[in-house]
Amino acid sequence: MKMIGFKFKLLNATLAITAAIPLAAAGFFTSAGSAQAYTGGFGYSAFLNSSNVVTTFSVSKTSVNFSPNPGAILLQNQTGDFASDITGSIKSFQTPLTSPSPFIDVAGKLLNLTSINPAVLNTTGGLTTINLFFTGLFNDGSQAIGNIVFDTYTPDAQTIYTGGGTINNASFSGLVVTTVPEPAALVGLGAVGAVMAMSRRRKSFVQ
């Protein structure tokens, strides 16, 4: 449990920087003119399924593979339409995407990945963080943005990853996804989102 808590604190610290993008912060607001669209967001960690099997993974430049596939996930920090959801499932995907790829199922709310940005890698004190930013589309038409975070102490992890190798012994820090308001709603939310992001950064670094 201490390890999970550490991973999620690390994820929160990473996301505090990511949240500086007003679009991400604004995603927690209700979408104007889209009463039926999903709003809110969630984070998650790997979770034991009914057979007591924990979701594991491997990551490379061309794929993120979960085992079992789909794998069980435990939701955390749920908001909006996801507030009452506790568990879900996650599927492996290939990169680059050639078409929308099924990714997450949370109580029938299905998210397909529509784009994956090149991974951002950072190594500090022997720990390499692999951060994948994505956009997606829920089955009700709600747009989504988020990122997936992996950590590894594998020596020369950046060289292995950029050279096309596979990292198997990394830890799964988690993922955050949030639905995005329609463009018309973003105009008034950008400034508010920036203020929220700055506030979240201060709280994260104070803790």
Secondary structure by P-SEA (a helix, b strand, c coil): caaaaaaaaaaaaaaaaaaccccccccccccccccccccccccccbbbccccbbbbbcccccccccccccbbbbbccccccccccccbbbbbbbccccccccccccccbbbbbcccccbbbbbcccbbbbbbbbccccccccccccbbbbbbcccaaaaaaaaccccccccccbbbbbbbccccccccaaaaaaaaaaaaaaaaaac
